[in-house]
Amino acid sequence: MAEILAQTVLSGLLIGLVYALVAVGLTLIFGVMDIVNFAHGEFLMLGMYASFWGYALWRLDPLFTLPFTALGLFALGAVIYRLVIRRILDAPMLSQVFTTFGLMILFRGLAQFLWKPDFRSVDRSVVTGSVTFAGLQLGLPQVAAAIGAVATTGAVLWFLRRTRLGAALEATAADRDAAALMGIDGQKMFALAWGIGAACAGVAGALLSTTYPIFPEVGASFILIAFVLVALGGFGSVAGAFWAGILVGVVEVVGGFLWDPAYKMVLVLSLYLLVVWLRPQGLLGKA
């Protein structure tokens, strides 16, 4: 029993790291711009499709095409900001919500039109089989996805904390007016935040494409958890979203094992309600 429980906890940790990567991009956009991006799950879906078509058309493994997927989603995020989001920055919050929700419907509809609602998958990858660690057996695709998620999240944190451009981005998130007085171009920072956020979702999609079915509504499977992680970790906190992802992944998988898989989200949402009741600003959010 103890070995099975340990195996379950480790599986929850692996999926939680991927959840964290999805939430990191979402919380970065919110932290910089105070805009809730309901289309974030569709960026993940597009990352999965980009990986699938690279594999289906040219037999390129999703892990090999991952850098190109990240760059493509970064460019898409920046373009979406320039063409759409920039025009609603000063609009009422309800208009911003409807705009990003409309983008979600648009991307989902385009995916259904172009690629049909069929379930697709990458049936063969360089990471196949399983590996044994401390007597526990883990699937190599899940391990690779977790390692990729940690590396990407670490790269985002390093960029924010160790580079001048990252410092400018955090300054804009803290006080956009003061940052503008210091010569920081807010429009470029906003476009950068959308690009990085979309790239994080795209990388998560590429990592998931080797183990998860690919279909137009796949983003909805992750966006609810991502919103929970953003609030749980603290709005705008990248590190908070990362640790919240690990916590929720473990609670979800262990709860489904010990209780009933149909009710695993009840435990996740109960945990969320408990945390925001005791600490409304989230785990690492500022009061």
C-alpha positions as CSV (number, residue, x, y, z in Angstrom):
1,M,0.0,0.0,0.0
2,A,2.8,2.4,0.9
3,E,4.6,1.7,-2.4
4,I,1.4,2.3,-4.4
5,L,0.7,5.6,-2.5
6,A,4.3,6.7,-3.1
7,Q,3.8,5.9,-6.8
8,T,0.6,7.9,-6.8
9,V,2.2,10.9,-5.1
10,L,5.1,10.9,-7.6
11,S,2.6,10.8,-10.5
12,G,0.8,13.7,-9.1
13,L,4.0,15.6,-8.8
14,L,4.8,15.0,-12.5
15,I,1.4,16.2,-13.8
16,G,1.5,19.1,-11.3
17,L,4.6,20.5,-12.8
18,V,2.9,20.6,-16.2
19,Y,-0.1,22.3,-14.6
20,A,2.3,24.8,-13.1
21,L,3.8,25.7,-16.4
22,V,0.3,26.5,-17.9
23,A,-0.5,28.7,-14.9
24,V,2.9,30.5,-15.0
25,G,2.0,32.0,-18.4
26,L,-1.5,32.9,-17.3
27,T,-0.4,34.6,-14.0
28,L,2.4,36.5,-15.9
29,I,-0.2,38.1,-18.2
30,F,-2.5,38.9,-15.3
31,G,0.4,40.3,-13.1
32,V,1.6,42.7,-15.8
33,M,-1.7,43.8,-17.3
34,D,-4.5,42.9,-14.8
35,I,-6.3,41.1,-17.7
36,V,-7.8,37.6,-17.3
37,N,-7.0,35.7,-20.5
38,F,-9.7,33.2,-21.1
39,A,-8.0,32.1,-24.4
40,H,-5.0,30.8,-22.6
41,G,-6.1,27.2,-22.9
42,E,-6.4,27.7,-26.6
43,F,-2.7,28.6,-26.8
44,L,-2.0,25.2,-25.2
45,M,-4.3,23.6,-27.8
46,L,-2.5,25.3,-30.6
47,G,0.9,24.1,-29.2
48,M,-0.4,20.5,-29.2
49,Y,-1.6,20.8,-32.8
50,A,1.7,22.3,-33.9
51,S,3.5,19.4,-32.4
52,F,1.1,16.9,-33.9
53,W,1.3,18.3,-37.4
54,G,5.1,18.5,-37.2
55,Y,5.0,14.8,-36.4
56,A,2.3,13.8,-38.9
57,L,3.7,15.7,-41.8
58,W,7.4,15.4,-41.4
59,R,7.8,12.8,-38.6
60,L,9.5,15.3,-36.3
61,D,9.3,14.4,-32.7
62,P,7.4,17.0,-30.5
63,L,10.5,17.3,-28.3
64,F,12.6,18.3,-31.3
65,T,10.1,20.8,-32.6
66,L,9.4,22.2,-29.1
67,P,11.6,25.3,-29.6
68,F,9.8,26.2,-32.8
69,T,6.5,25.7,-31.2
70,A,7.5,28.0,-28.4
71,L,8.7,30.7,-30.8
72,G,5.5,30.4,-32.9
73,L,3.3,30.8,-29.9
74,F,5.4,33.7,-28.6
75,A,4.9,35.4,-32.0
76,L,1.1,34.6,-31.9
77,G,0.8,36.0,-28.4
78,A,2.6,39.2,-29.3
79,V,0.5,39.6,-32.5
80,I,-2.8,39.0,-30.5
81,Y,-1.8,41.8,-28.1
82,R,-0.9,44.2,-30.9
83,L,-4.1,43.6,-32.9
84,V,-6.7,43.0,-30.2
85,I,-5.7,43.4,-26.6
86,R,-4.0,46.8,-27.0
87,R,-7.3,48.3,-28.0
88,I,-9.1,47.3,-24.8
89,L,-6.5,48.2,-22.2
90,D,-8.5,51.1,-20.9
91,A,-11.9,49.5,-21.5
92,P,-14.2,48.3,-18.7
93,M,-13.2,45.0,-17.2
94,L,-16.4,43.4,-18.6
95,S,-15.2,44.3,-22.1
96,Q,-11.8,42.8,-21.5
97,V,-13.4,39.6,-20.3
98,F,-15.7,39.3,-23.3
99,T,-12.8,40.0,-25.7
100,T,-10.6,37.2,-24.3
101,F,-13.6,34.9,-24.1
102,G,-14.3,35.7,-27.7
103,L,-10.8,34.9,-28.7
104,M,-11.2,31.5,-27.0
105,I,-14.4,30.8,-29.0
106,L,-12.6,32.0,-32.2
107,F,-9.6,29.8,-31.8
108,R,-11.7,26.8,-30.8
109,G,-14.0,27.3,-33.8
110,L,-11.0,27.6,-36.2
111,A,-9.5,24.4,-34.9
112,Q,-12.8,22.6,-35.4
113,F,-13.1,24.0,-38.9
114,L,-9.6,23.3,-40.0
115,W,-8.9,20.0,-38.2
116,K,-12.3,18.6,-37.4
117,P,-13.3,17.6,-33.8
118,D,-11.5,14.3,-34.1
119,F,-9.2,13.0,-31.4
120,R,-5.6,12.8,-32.6
121,S,-2.4,11.6,-31.0
122,V,1.3,11.3,-31.4
123,D,1.7,7.5,-31.4
124,R,5.4,7.3,-31.3
125,S,8.0,9.5,-29.6
126,V,11.7,9.4,-28.6
127,V,10.5,9.2,-25.0
128,T,8.7,5.9,-24.7
129,G,8.5,3.2,-22.1
130,S,9.1,3.6,-18.5
131,V,11.9,4.2,-16.0
132,T,12.4,2.8,-12.4
133,F,13.3,5.2,-9.7
134,A,13.7,4.1,-6.1
135,G,11.5,1.1,-6.8
136,L,8.8,3.2,-8.5
137,Q,7.9,2.8,-12.1
138,L,7.3,6.0,-14.1
139,G,6.4,6.6,-17.7
140,L,9.2,8.3,-19.6
141,P,6.8,10.7,-21.4
142,Q,5.5,12.0,-18.1
143,V,9.1,12.4,-16.7
144,A,10.2,14.2,-19.9
145,A,7.2,16.5,-19.7
146,A,7.9,17.3,-16.0
147,I,11.6,18.0,-16.7
148,G,10.6,20.3,-19.6
149,A,8.1,22.1,-17.4
150,V,10.7,22.7,-14.7
151,A,13.3,23.9,-17.2
152,T,10.8,26.3,-18.8
153,T,9.5,27.7,-15.5
154,G,13.1,28.1,-14.3
155,A,14.0,29.9,-17.5
156,V,11.1,32.3,-17.0
157,L,12.0,33.0,-13.4
158,W,15.7,33.5,-14.4
159,F,14.6,36.0,-17.1
160,L,12.4,37.9,-14.7
161,R,15.0,38.1,-11.9
162,R,18.3,38.2,-13.7
163,T,17.9,40.3,-16.8
164,R,17.3,44.0,-17.4
165,L,14.3,43.2,-19.7
166,G,12.8,41.0,-17.0
167,A,13.3,43.7,-14.4
168,A,11.6,46.1,-16.7
169,L,8.7,43.7,-17.1
170,E,8.4,43.3,-13.3
171,A,8.6,47.1,-12.9
172,T,5.7,47.5,-15.3
173,A,3.7,44.9,-13.4
174,A,4.4,46.7,-10.1
175,D,3.5,50.3,-11.3
176,R,3.1,50.9,-15.0
177,D,3.0,54.7,-14.6
178,A,6.2,54.8,-12.6
179,A,7.9,52.5,-15.1
180,A,6.9,54.7,-17.9
181,L,8.5,57.7,-16.1
182,M,11.7,55.7,-16.0
183,G,11.6,55.3,-19.7
184,I,10.2,51.8,-20.0
185,D,7.9,51.3,-23.0
186,G,4.7,49.8,-21.5
187,Q,3.4,48.7,-24.9
188,K,6.5,46.6,-25.5
189,M,6.3,45.1,-22.0
190,F,2.7,44.1,-22.5
191,A,3.4,42.5,-25.8
192,L,6.4,40.7,-24.2
193,A,4.1,39.4,-21.4
194,W,1.6,38.1,-23.9
195,G,4.3,36.5,-25.9
196,I,5.9,34.7,-22.9
197,G,2.5,33.7,-21.6
198,A,1.5,32.1,-24.9
199,A,4.9,30.5,-25.3
200,C,4.6,28.8,-21.8
201,A,1.2,27.4,-22.8
202,G,2.6,26.3,-26.1
203,V,5.5,24.5,-24.5
204,A,3.1,22.8,-22.1
205,G,1.0,21.7,-25.1
206,A,4.0,20.3,-26.9
207,L,5.0,18.4,-23.7
208,L,1.5,17.0,-23.3
209,S,1.1,16.0,-26.9
210,T,3.1,12.8,-26.4
211,T,0.6,11.5,-23.7
212,Y,-2.6,13.4,-24.1
213,P,-5.3,13.2,-26.9
214,I,-5.3,16.3,-29.1
215,F,-8.7,17.9,-30.0
216,P,-10.1,21.4,-30.3
217,E,-11.6,21.5,-26.8
218,V,-8.5,20.2,-25.0
219,G,-7.6,23.6,-23.6
220,A,-10.8,23.5,-21.5
221,S,-9.4,20.5,-19.6
222,F,-6.5,22.6,-18.3
223,I,-7.7,26.2,-18.1
224,L,-10.0,25.7,-15.0
225,I,-7.1,24.2,-13.1
226,A,-4.8,27.0,-14.3
227,F,-7.2,29.7,-13.0
228,V,-7.3,27.8,-9.6
229,L,-3.5,27.8,-9.5
230,V,-3.3,31.5,-10.3
231,A,-5.6,32.4,-7.4
232,L,-4.1,29.7,-5.1
233,G,-0.5,30.8,-5.7
234,G,-1.3,34.5,-5.6
235,F,-2.3,36.7,-8.5
236,G,0.7,37.7,-10.5
237,S,3.2,35.4,-8.6
238,V,5.1,33.1,-11.0
239,A,6.7,31.2,-8.1
240,G,3.3,30.9,-6.4
241,A,1.8,29.4,-9.5
242,F,4.6,26.9,-9.7
243,W,4.2,25.7,-6.1
244,A,0.5,25.7,-6.4
245,G,0.7,23.5,-9.5
246,I,2.7,20.9,-7.6
247,L,0.3,21.0,-4.6
248,V,-2.8,20.7,-6.8
249,G,-1.3,17.9,-8.9
250,V,-0.6,15.8,-5.9
251,V,-3.9,16.5,-4.3
252,E,-5.8,15.7,-7.5
253,V,-4.1,12.4,-8.2
254,V,-3.9,11.2,-4.6
255,G,-7.5,12.2,-3.9
256,G,-8.6,10.3,-7.0
257,F,-6.7,7.3,-5.8
258,L,-7.9,7.3,-2.1
259,W,-11.4,8.5,-2.8
260,D,-13.2,8.4,-6.2
261,P,-11.7,9.8,-9.4
262,A,-15.0,11.4,-10.3
263,Y,-14.7,13.7,-7.2
264,K,-11.0,14.6,-7.4
265,M,-11.8,18.2,-8.5
266,V,-14.0,18.5,-5.3
267,L,-10.8,18.1,-3.3
268,V,-8.9,20.6,-5.5
269,L,-11.6,23.2,-5.2
270,S,-12.0,22.6,-1.5
271,L,-8.3,23.1,-1.1
272,Y,-8.5,26.4,-3.1
273,L,-11.4,27.6,-0.9
274,L,-9.6,26.8,2.3
275,V,-6.4,28.6,1.2
276,V,-8.2,31.8,0.0
277,W,-10.3,31.8,3.2
278,L,-7.2,31.7,5.4
279,R,-5.0,33.7,3.1
280,P,-7.0,35.7,0.5
281,Q,-3.9,36.9,-1.4
282,G,-2.8,33.3,-2.1
283,L,0.2,31.3,-1.0
284,L,2.9,33.8,-2.2
285,G,0.7,36.8,-3.2
286,K,1.2,40.1,-1.6
287,A,-1.4,41.4,0.9
